[in-house]
């Protein structure tokens, strides 16, 4: 594959909404200070909400600002053998410091070869260090899936892992495709296939749905939006967390961390990756 050249794929939902995803192998990127950064892969996402697609069909996009940009770096790592220092170097040193922060990205991840280790940025680095390496450090805080280390190997659920990454990029870090079914390309209809978890009396259901999808504080704690595709039966839930009203994306194969409370074991209750909100049944008044 040629280096530092964009390869762009264009897609269209059945609603007519268009989007594209641009890949670049070893792009030459510059920080705000002019320093050179060359990640292994850069991914840029464009949607019809921020692009004029007229006249650009069947061609590469040569102008316009992407709605989100991501970087991935490939590592041949065995964290069980190499230990926590290699993990910290990869995740904090490379993914976070070298690329995420210096290039103002939406997210940056290490793609590695250790099939027994996945870190999606769902809990603080300090918690992963304790769980995986029995190393204790001061709490580093939640990072909202902005960086991590994901195993990706051919033949070892690579297709399922790739789908999970696509959901993270297109639906969690980008609001424009949250009600689009990425399995079949169907744009779900609000009010029929996209419905809130409770019926408001002072505002419309569509307004409540919009508030929840965009993570607005006036959506109400715990408000959910159920998304059910009528064409392929895919299902997911967008829910406001019970803490600072961050939007969660609940999937059958989810990248959020399941609740720490035993009463929610195996259920669709997750720790907020932004603020750590994780209420118990008692906290919820049950």
C-alpha positions as CSV (number, residue, x, y, z in Angstrom):
1,X,0.0,0.0,0.0
2,X,1.4,3.5,-0.9
3,X,2.4,5.6,2.1
4,X,0.9,8.9,3.0
5,X,-1.9,8.6,0.5
6,X,-5.6,8.6,1.3
7,X,-7.8,5.7,0.2
8,X,-11.5,6.6,0.7
9,X,-14.6,4.4,0.7
10,X,-18.0,6.1,0.3
11,X,-21.3,4.7,1.6
12,X,-24.9,5.6,1.6
13,X,-27.7,4.7,3.9
14,X,-31.1,3.8,2.5
15,X,-32.3,7.3,3.6
16,X,-29.9,8.9,1.1
17,X,-27.5,10.1,3.9
18,X,-23.9,9.7,2.7
19,X,-20.7,9.1,4.6
20,X,-17.2,8.1,3.8
21,X,-14.2,6.7,5.6
22,X,-10.7,7.6,4.6
23,X,-7.7,5.4,5.4
24,X,-4.0,6.4,5.1
25,X,-1.0,4.2,5.7
26,X,1.8,5.9,7.5
27,X,0.5,9.5,7.0
28,X,2.9,12.4,7.6
29,X,1.0,14.5,10.2
30,X,2.1,17.7,12.0
31,X,1.3,18.8,15.5
32,X,0.4,22.4,16.3
33,X,4.1,22.9,17.0
34,X,5.1,21.6,13.6
35,X,6.5,18.3,14.9
36,X,6.2,15.3,12.6
37,X,4.0,12.3,13.6
38,X,3.8,9.1,11.5
39,X,1.2,6.7,12.9
40,X,0.7,3.3,11.2
41,X,-2.9,4.1,10.2
42,X,-5.0,7.2,10.1
43,X,-8.8,7.0,9.8
44,X,-10.9,10.0,8.9
45,X,-14.7,9.9,9.0
46,X,-16.9,12.2,6.9
47,X,-20.7,12.5,7.0
48,X,-23.3,14.3,5.0
49,X,-23.8,16.6,8.0
50,X,-20.5,18.2,7.6
51,X,-19.7,17.7,3.9
52,X,-21.0,18.7,0.5
53,X,-21.0,15.5,-1.5
54,X,-22.3,17.0,-4.7
55,X,-20.0,16.2,-7.6
56,X,-17.8,14.0,-5.5
57,X,-19.4,10.7,-6.1
58,X,-17.1,7.9,-7.2
59,X,-14.1,10.0,-6.3
60,X,-11.8,10.7,-3.4
61,X,-12.7,13.7,-1.1
62,X,-10.0,16.3,-1.6
63,X,-11.4,19.0,0.6
64,X,-13.5,19.5,3.7
65,X,-13.0,18.8,7.3
66,X,-13.7,15.3,8.7
67,X,-16.1,15.0,11.6
68,X,-13.6,12.7,13.4
69,X,-10.1,11.5,13.0
70,X,-8.4,8.5,14.6
71,X,-4.9,6.9,14.6
72,X,-3.9,3.3,15.1
73,X,-0.5,1.9,15.7
74,X,0.4,-1.8,15.3
75,X,2.5,-3.5,17.9
76,X,3.7,-7.1,18.2
77,X,3.2,-7.2,21.9
78,X,2.8,-9.9,24.6
79,X,1.9,-8.0,27.7
80,X,2.0,-11.0,29.9
81,X,5.6,-11.5,29.0
82,X,6.7,-7.9,28.5
83,X,4.9,-6.6,31.6
84,X,3.2,-3.4,32.6
85,X,6.0,-1.1,31.5
86,X,5.4,-2.1,27.9
87,X,1.7,-1.6,28.3
88,X,2.2,1.8,29.8
89,X,4.6,2.8,27.0
90,X,2.2,1.6,24.3
91,X,-1.0,3.0,25.7
92,X,0.0,6.1,27.6
93,X,3.3,6.9,25.8
94,X,2.3,6.2,22.2
95,X,-1.5,6.1,21.9
96,X,-2.2,9.0,24.3
97,X,0.8,11.3,24.4
98,X,2.3,10.9,21.0
99,X,-0.9,10.8,18.9
100,X,-4.1,11.6,20.7
101,X,-3.0,14.7,22.6
102,X,-0.5,16.1,20.1
103,X,-2.8,15.7,17.1
104,X,-6.1,16.6,18.7
105,X,-7.7,13.3,17.7
106,X,-11.0,11.8,18.7
107,X,-9.3,8.6,19.8
108,X,-6.0,6.7,19.3
109,X,-5.5,2.9,19.8
110,X,-2.8,0.3,19.7
111,X,-3.6,-2.8,17.6
112,X,-1.6,-5.6,19.0
113,X,-1.1,-9.4,18.8
114,X,-1.8,-10.4,22.5
115,X,-5.1,-12.2,22.1
116,X,-5.6,-12.4,25.9
117,X,-5.5,-8.6,26.4
118,X,-8.0,-6.0,25.4
119,X,-8.3,-2.5,26.8
120,X,-10.9,-0.3,25.1
121,X,-10.4,2.7,27.4
122,X,-13.5,1.8,29.3
123,X,-12.0,2.2,32.8
124,X,-9.0,4.1,34.1
125,X,-5.5,2.8,33.2
126,X,-4.8,2.4,36.9
127,X,-7.6,-0.1,37.2
128,X,-6.3,-2.2,34.3
129,X,-2.8,-2.2,35.8
130,X,-4.3,-3.6,39.0
131,X,-6.5,-6.2,37.3
132,X,-3.9,-7.4,34.7
133,X,-0.6,-6.8,36.4
134,X,-1.4,-6.4,40.1
135,X,0.4,-3.1,40.0
136,X,-1.1,-0.3,42.1
137,X,-0.8,3.4,41.2
138,X,-2.8,6.5,41.9
139,X,-6.2,6.6,40.2
140,X,-5.7,8.0,36.7
141,X,-9.3,8.9,36.0
142,X,-11.8,7.8,33.3
143,X,-10.8,8.4,29.6
144,X,-14.0,7.7,27.7
145,X,-12.6,5.3,25.1
146,X,-10.2,7.8,23.8
147,X,-7.2,5.5,23.9
148,X,-6.4,1.9,24.6
149,X,-4.9,-1.4,23.3
150,X,-7.0,-3.8,21.2
151,X,-6.0,-7.3,20.1
152,X,-6.6,-7.9,16.4
153,X,-5.4,-11.2,14.8
154,X,-6.6,-13.0,11.7
155,X,-8.7,-16.0,12.5
156,X,-9.3,-15.0,16.1
157,X,-12.7,-13.3,15.8
158,X,-11.1,-10.6,13.6
159,X,-14.4,-9.8,11.9
160,X,-16.3,-9.4,15.2
161,X,-13.5,-7.3,16.6
162,X,-13.4,-5.1,13.4
163,X,-17.2,-4.6,13.7
164,X,-16.8,-3.5,17.3
165,X,-14.1,-1.0,16.3
166,X,-16.4,0.4,13.6
167,X,-19.2,0.8,16.1
168,X,-16.8,2.7,18.5
169,X,-15.7,5.1,15.7
170,X,-19.0,5.6,13.9
171,X,-21.5,5.5,16.8
172,X,-19.9,6.2,20.1
173,X,-17.4,9.0,19.1
174,X,-19.8,10.4,16.4
175,X,-23.4,11.3,16.9
176,X,-24.4,11.5,13.2
177,X,-24.7,7.7,12.7
178,X,-26.0,6.6,16.1
179,X,-29.5,5.7,14.7
180,X,-28.1,4.1,11.6
181,X,-27.8,0.3,11.4
182,X,-24.2,-0.4,10.3
183,X,-25.0,-4.0,9.7
184,X,-27.4,-3.4,6.8
185,X,-27.2,0.4,6.0
186,X,-30.8,1.2,7.2
187,X,-31.5,4.6,8.8
188,X,-33.9,3.9,11.6
189,X,-37.1,5.9,11.8
190,X,-37.5,8.0,14.9
191,X,-40.8,7.2,16.6
192,X,-41.1,3.7,15.1
193,X,-37.7,2.1,15.3
194,X,-36.1,4.6,17.6
195,X,-38.1,5.2,20.8
196,X,-37.3,6.6,24.2
197,X,-37.6,4.6,27.4
198,X,-40.4,6.8,28.8
199,X,-43.1,9.0,27.3
200,X,-42.7,12.7,28.0
201,X,-45.8,14.9,28.4
202,X,-44.2,18.4,28.2
203,X,-42.1,17.8,25.1
204,X,-42.3,15.5,22.1
205,X,-40.8,12.0,22.0
206,X,-38.5,13.2,19.1
207,X,-37.2,16.0,21.2
208,X,-36.4,13.7,24.1
209,X,-34.8,11.3,21.7
210,X,-32.6,14.0,20.3
211,X,-31.5,15.1,23.8
212,X,-30.5,11.6,24.7
213,X,-28.6,10.9,21.5
214,X,-26.6,14.1,21.9
215,X,-26.0,13.6,25.6
216,X,-27.7,16.8,26.8
217,X,-28.1,17.3,30.5
218,X,-31.8,17.9,30.2
219,X,-32.4,14.4,28.8
220,X,-32.8,13.1,32.4
221,X,-30.7,10.6,34.3
222,X,-30.8,7.1,32.9
223,X,-33.0,8.0,29.9
224,X,-32.6,5.4,27.2
225,X,-33.4,5.3,23.5
226,X,-34.1,1.8,22.1
227,X,-32.9,1.3,18.5
228,X,-34.3,-1.7,16.7
229,X,-33.7,-2.3,13.0
230,X,-36.7,-3.6,11.2
231,X,-34.7,-4.9,8.3
232,X,-32.0,-7.1,9.9
233,X,-33.2,-7.1,13.6
234,X,-30.0,-5.6,14.9
235,X,-30.6,-3.9,18.3
236,X,-28.8,-1.3,20.5
237,X,-29.5,1.2,23.2
238,X,-28.3,4.8,23.6
239,X,-28.6,5.7,27.3
240,X,-27.7,8.7,29.4
241,X,-25.5,7.8,32.4
242,X,-26.8,8.4,35.9
243,X,-23.8,10.6,36.8
244,X,-23.0,13.6,34.6
245,X,-25.4,12.6,31.7
246,X,-22.8,11.2,29.3
247,X,-24.3,9.1,26.5
248,X,-23.6,5.3,26.6
249,X,-23.8,3.0,23.6
250,X,-25.1,-0.4,24.7
251,X,-24.4,-3.2,22.2
252,X,-24.7,-7.0,22.1
253,X,-20.9,-7.1,22.0
254,X,-20.2,-4.0,24.1
255,X,-16.9,-2.1,24.7
256,X,-18.2,-0.5,27.9
257,X,-17.4,-2.3,31.2
258,X,-20.2,-4.2,32.9
259,X,-21.4,-2.9,36.2
260,X,-19.5,-3.8,39.3
261,X,-22.7,-4.5,41.2
262,X,-23.5,-8.3,41.3
263,X,-27.2,-7.7,40.8
264,X,-26.4,-6.5,37.3
265,X,-24.2,-9.4,36.3
266,X,-24.9,-10.4,32.7
267,X,-27.3,-7.5,32.2
268,X,-27.1,-4.4,30.1
269,X,-25.8,-2.2,32.9
270,X,-22.5,-0.5,32.3
271,X,-20.0,1.8,34.0
272,X,-19.9,5.2,32.4
273,X,-16.5,5.4,30.6
274,X,-16.5,9.2,31.1
275,X,-17.3,9.7,34.8
276,X,-17.5,6.2,36.3
277,X,-21.1,6.4,37.2
278,X,-22.3,2.9,38.3
279,X,-25.4,3.0,40.4
280,X,-26.7,0.0,42.4
281,X,-30.3,-1.1,42.6
282,X,-30.5,0.6,45.9
283,X,-29.1,3.8,44.4
284,X,-31.8,3.7,41.8
285,X,-34.5,3.4,44.5
286,X,-35.4,-0.3,44.0
